Amino acid sequence: MNNNSLFMWFISIWPFVLLGMMAIGGFFMFRKFLKVLPKADGKSKLDWQNYYVEKSRHMWTDESKAFLNKLVSPVPGPFRDIAKHSIAAKIAEVALEEKASEVTRDHCIKGYIIATPKRDYRSLMVFLEKEKIDYAPYKHLFNT
């Protein structure tokens, strides 16, 4: 093959690569857009996450923060902060519903399981077993 035909192949394939990359980016932007839309109560999913995180900020101990960091460690780096915020919000919601005075390890495990999408339960269980975290008392949360 000469240089001219290689360049023609590149030009013919490049639009499909570009279209695929734009579709992937658009998918993630659309998901973010859906989180910002207000629900029936007038607040969006992100508003509720921020509310729970702010409301529980004083309840987090150094131990619970370290445990949260340990729980989000398998999440890829670029997504870790977002995942940490949404998981922390769910943990805070669990702790506030129980009217706890501080966020405990129990709240962290419950909130982590509830915040995890069902499609990721298998990898979640593998991670918990690898870290020697007993999730047997929380098996019922995997079925909801």
Rosetta silent file (secondary structure, phi, psi, omega in degrees, C-alpha in Angstrom):
SEQUENCE: MNNNSLFMWFISIWPFVLLGMMAIGGFFMFRKFLKVLPKADGKSKLDWQNYYVEKSRHMWTDESKAFLNKLVSPVPGPFRDIAKHSIAAKIAEVALEEKASEVTRDHCIKGYIIATPKRDYRSLMVFLEKEKIDYAPYKHLFNT
SCORE:     score description
SCORE:     0.000 S_00000001
   1 L     0.000  139.132  177.392    0.000    0.000    0.000 S_00000001
   2 L   -94.591  173.494 -176.546    1.231    3.425   -0.779 S_00000001
   3 H   -61.990  -33.631 -178.218    0.871    6.533    1.352 S_00000001
   4 H   -65.691  -42.166 -179.884   -2.063    7.818   -0.677 S_00000001
   5 H   -72.113  -34.298  175.402   -4.227    4.748   -0.034 S_00000001
   6 H   -62.939  -41.157  178.663   -3.332    4.737    3.699 S_00000001
   7 H   -64.824  -37.448  179.200   -4.415    8.356    3.914 S_00000001
   8 H   -66.651  -38.970  176.523   -7.689    7.528    2.152 S_00000001
   9 H   -63.906  -43.154  178.603   -8.365    4.710    4.656 S_00000001
  10 H   -60.377  -45.759 -179.731   -7.679    7.096    7.505 S_00000001
  11 H   -64.484  -35.687 -179.510  -10.048    9.708    6.021 S_00000001
  12 H   -75.518  -30.035 -178.185  -12.788    7.100    5.522 S_00000001
  13 H   -87.765  -31.394 -174.913  -12.532    5.655    9.053 S_00000001
  14 H   -54.606  -42.602  178.972  -12.014    8.937   10.943 S_00000001
  15 H   -59.593  -35.818  178.948  -15.669   10.154   10.706 S_00000001
  16 H   -69.964  -39.733  176.244  -16.887    6.935   12.341 S_00000001
  17 H   -62.544  -45.918  179.932  -14.335    7.232   15.146 S_00000001
  18 H   -62.997  -43.604  178.409  -15.308   10.861   15.665 S_00000001
  19 H   -62.555  -41.777  177.965  -19.030   10.046   15.626 S_00000001
  20 H   -63.206  -43.028  179.501  -18.497    7.247   18.158 S_00000001
  21 H   -65.795  -38.657  178.137  -16.547    9.503   20.501 S_00000001
  22 H   -67.457  -35.778  178.568  -19.224   12.217   20.257 S_00000001
  23 H   -66.030  -42.868  178.692  -21.945    9.642   20.990 S_00000001
  24 H   -63.629  -46.632  178.031  -20.132    8.413   24.104 S_00000001
  25 H   -62.400  -40.739  178.360  -19.582   11.973   25.339 S_00000001
  26 H   -63.638  -37.804  178.077  -23.184   12.879   24.582 S_00000001
  27 H   -59.409  -47.877 -178.773  -24.412    9.875   26.548 S_00000001
  28 H   -69.695  -35.012  176.564  -22.555   10.972   29.678 S_00000001
  29 H   -66.298  -38.682  179.577  -23.610   14.602   29.244 S_00000001
  30 H   -66.131  -40.126  176.713  -27.239   13.508   28.895 S_00000001
  31 H   -61.384  -41.964  178.496  -27.014   11.442   32.084 S_00000001
  32 H   -64.687  -40.548  177.841  -25.643   14.475   33.934 S_00000001
  33 H   -60.472  -40.984  179.904  -28.453   16.607   32.458 S_00000001
  34 H   -64.788  -32.500  178.717  -31.070   14.156   33.776 S_00000001
  35 H   -68.665  -25.268 -175.986  -29.620   14.435   37.295 S_00000001
  36 H   -87.807  -17.511 -179.680  -30.087   18.218   37.219 S_00000001
  37 L   -67.181  135.748  179.157  -33.754   18.117   36.169 S_00000001
  38 L   -68.990  143.935  176.943  -36.123   18.830   39.081 S_00000001
  39 L   -89.501 -169.993 -177.298  -38.292   15.986   40.334 S_00000001
  40 L   -61.324  -29.159 -179.194  -41.903   16.252   41.545 S_00000001
  41 L   -83.494   -1.211  177.682  -40.758   17.825   44.831 S_00000001
  42 L    93.273   -6.916  179.211  -38.958   20.633   42.973 S_00000001
  43 L  -113.112  145.923  178.259  -35.432   19.445   43.777 S_00000001
  44 L   -86.276  172.074  177.663  -33.105   17.538   41.487 S_00000001
  45 H   -61.109  -39.542  178.358  -31.116   14.446   42.379 S_00000001
  46 H   -67.139  -36.663  176.638  -27.982   16.618   42.715 S_00000001
  47 H   -60.838  -43.658  179.627  -29.844   19.059   44.992 S_00000001
  48 H   -66.711  -39.622  177.917  -30.778   16.185   47.305 S_00000001
  49 H   -61.086  -46.345  179.093  -27.230   14.829   47.273 S_00000001
  50 H   -62.981  -38.815  178.983  -25.844   18.242   48.229 S_00000001
  51 H   -60.087  -50.253 -177.688  -28.520   18.612   50.927 S_00000001
  52 H   -65.520  -38.901  179.777  -27.642   15.290   52.582 S_00000001
  53 H   -65.255  -45.172 -179.535  -23.893   15.907   52.398 S_00000001
  54 H   -67.398  -40.565 -177.776  -24.216   19.388   53.945 S_00000001
  55 H   -66.188  -27.782 -175.792  -26.719   18.273   56.586 S_00000001
  56 L  -105.882    5.101 -174.536  -24.422   15.460   57.753 S_00000001
  57 H   -53.411  -39.593 -178.553  -21.051   17.186   57.455 S_00000001
  58 H   -74.351  -13.467 -176.131  -20.654   17.414   61.261 S_00000001
  59 H   -86.990  -13.123 -175.606  -21.503   13.714   61.664 S_00000001
  60 L   -81.666  125.810  175.190  -18.491   12.370   59.761 S_00000001
  61 L   -94.696  168.526  177.008  -15.607   11.120   61.887 S_00000001
  62 H   -61.157  -37.423  179.732  -12.066   10.590   60.632 S_00000001
  63 H   -65.388  -43.383 -179.325  -12.687    6.839   60.757 S_00000001
  64 H   -70.142  -33.323  175.754  -15.855    7.039   58.633 S_00000001
  65 H   -65.693  -42.736  178.842  -14.130    9.328   56.105 S_00000001
  66 H   -64.524  -38.943  179.447  -11.233    6.879   55.824 S_00000001
  67 H   -67.424  -38.754  176.016  -13.678    3.989   55.406 S_00000001
  68 H   -61.381  -43.549  177.734  -15.520    5.907   52.651 S_00000001
  69 H   -60.798  -37.912  177.965  -12.197    6.455   50.869 S_00000001
  70 H   -66.153  -39.278 -178.450  -11.515    2.726   51.152 S_00000001
  71 H   -67.690  -35.415 -177.746  -14.951    1.913   49.710 S_00000001
  72 L   -89.981    1.863 -178.136  -14.512    4.145   46.660 S_00000001
  73 L   -59.569  -31.829  179.128  -10.949    2.972   45.962 S_00000001
  74 L   -75.072  -11.731 -179.062  -12.004    0.540   43.168 S_00000001
  75 L   -72.858  134.831  179.127  -13.678    3.367   41.220 S_00000001
  76 L   -57.355  143.970 -174.601  -11.474    4.658   38.375 S_00000001
  77 H   -45.900  -49.726 -177.145   -9.685    7.913   39.234 S_00000001
  78 H   -62.836  -23.542 -177.063  -11.550   10.302   36.892 S_00000001
  79 H  -103.819   -4.705 -171.829  -14.922    9.188   38.325 S_00000001
  80 H   -62.363  -43.053 -178.278  -13.901    8.733   41.964 S_00000001
  81 H   -63.645  -41.798  179.721  -14.867   12.209   43.235 S_00000001
  82 H   -66.453  -44.394  178.893  -18.334   12.033   41.699 S_00000001
  83 H   -63.368  -41.287 -179.765  -18.873    8.499   42.999 S_00000001
  84 H   -61.486  -41.745 -179.375  -17.595    9.503   46.442 S_00000001
  85 H   -66.140  -44.608 -178.664  -20.040   12.417   46.597 S_00000001
  86 H   -70.115  -36.184  177.238  -23.068   10.344   45.576 S_00000001
  87 H   -69.584  -41.054  177.415  -22.138    7.479   47.924 S_00000001
  88 H   -61.762  -36.883  178.311  -21.504    9.935   50.788 S_00000001
  89 H   -64.949  -41.232 -179.809  -24.939   11.450   50.141 S_00000001
  90 H   -69.540  -38.739  176.447  -26.618    8.042   50.359 S_00000001
  91 H   -62.551  -43.722  179.160  -24.663    7.193   53.531 S_00000001
  92 H   -62.961  -40.138  177.935  -25.707   10.530   55.027 S_00000001
  93 H   -60.910  -44.074  178.244  -29.329    9.871   54.090 S_00000001
  94 H   -61.551  -45.622 -178.362  -29.198    6.499   55.867 S_00000001
  95 H   -65.794  -40.579 -179.666  -27.598    8.054   58.963 S_00000001
  96 H   -69.306  -36.327  177.367  -30.070   10.948   59.074 S_00000001
  97 H   -64.970  -32.595  178.654  -33.055    8.618   58.675 S_00000001
  98 L   -85.103   -0.040 -179.296  -31.789    6.619   61.657 S_00000001
  99 L    54.469   43.217 -179.247  -31.329    9.891   63.597 S_00000001
 100 L   -79.798  156.697  178.240  -27.742    8.942   64.381 S_00000001
 101 L   -88.587  -21.426  176.221  -25.320   11.295   66.085 S_00000001
 102 L  -150.868  159.067  178.082  -22.421   10.246   63.843 S_00000001
 103 L   -79.860  124.193 -178.227  -21.799    8.271   60.678 S_00000001
 104 L  -107.264  174.375  176.308  -20.685    4.758   61.568 S_00000001
 105 H   -60.498  -37.526  178.182  -19.178    1.873   59.631 S_00000001
 106 H   -60.401  -45.729  178.125  -22.653    0.305   59.571 S_00000001
 107 H   -62.622  -39.457 -178.947  -24.107    3.395   57.866 S_00000001
 108 H   -62.292  -44.681 -178.926  -21.237    3.385   55.368 S_00000001
 109 H   -67.148  -45.200  178.543  -21.837   -0.217   54.324 S_00000001
 110 H   -59.729  -50.045 -178.749  -25.616    0.257   54.061 S_00000001
 111 H   -63.504  -37.495  179.361  -25.307    3.469   52.082 S_00000001
 112 H   -63.616  -43.895  179.090  -22.608    1.997   49.851 S_00000001
 113 H   -65.982  -44.480 -178.546  -24.796   -0.980   48.944 S_00000001
 114 H   -65.852  -37.626 -177.727  -27.876    1.195   48.345 S_00000001
 115 H   -75.239  -19.069 -177.377  -25.912    3.699   46.230 S_00000001
 116 L   -80.433  131.150  176.530  -24.385    0.976   44.055 S_00000001
 117 L   -62.908  148.978 -177.184  -26.315    0.151   40.860 S_00000001
 118 H   -57.874  -32.597 -178.328  -27.652   -3.414   40.697 S_00000001
 119 H   -65.228  -18.104 -177.934  -25.461   -4.211   37.687 S_00000001
 120 H  -103.076    7.874 -176.687  -22.380   -3.708   39.910 S_00000001
 121 H   -61.535  -38.486 -177.984  -23.479   -5.904   42.840 S_00000001
 122 H   -62.878  -47.351  179.801  -21.237   -8.799   41.843 S_00000001
 123 H   -68.663  -30.879  175.858  -18.093   -6.669   41.783 S_00000001
 124 H   -62.713  -45.686  179.731  -19.237   -4.959   44.997 S_00000001
 125 H   -64.169  -40.635  178.391  -19.474   -8.321   46.780 S_00000001
 126 H   -61.886  -43.221  179.545  -16.052   -9.360   45.448 S_00000001
 127 H   -63.673  -44.984 -179.564  -14.556   -6.095   46.711 S_00000001
 128 H   -63.145  -39.698  177.725  -16.170   -6.463   50.160 S_00000001
 129 H   -66.326  -41.393  179.808  -14.921  -10.050   50.447 S_00000001
 130 H   -62.690  -36.407  179.731  -11.421   -9.028   49.361 S_00000001
 131 L   -85.505    2.921 -179.833  -11.381   -6.306   52.026 S_00000001
 132 L    58.056   43.353  176.679  -12.715   -8.817   54.592 S_00000001
 133 L  -103.094  120.648 -178.198  -15.831   -6.732   55.241 S_00000001
 134 L   -76.900  113.253  179.523  -18.754   -8.854   56.454 S_00000001
 135 L  -107.333    9.217 -179.737  -21.804   -7.910   54.412 S_00000001
 136 H   -56.514  -40.994  179.709  -23.995  -10.847   55.543 S_00000001
 137 H   -67.606  -10.164 -175.817  -26.223   -8.622   57.746 S_00000001
 138 H  -112.459   11.523 -178.305  -26.916   -6.461   54.671 S_00000001
 139 H   -57.225  -32.534 -178.956  -27.808   -9.210   52.155 S_00000001
 140 H   -63.683  -24.783  179.607  -31.426   -8.026   52.183 S_00000001
 141 H   -72.237  -22.324  178.474  -30.287   -4.702   50.662 S_00000001
 142 H   -74.128  -20.124 -177.903  -29.065   -6.506   47.550 S_00000001
 143 L   -92.716   -7.708 -177.708  -32.600   -7.699   46.815 S_00000001
 144 L   -91.575    0.000    0.000  -34.315   -4.320   46.969 S_00000001
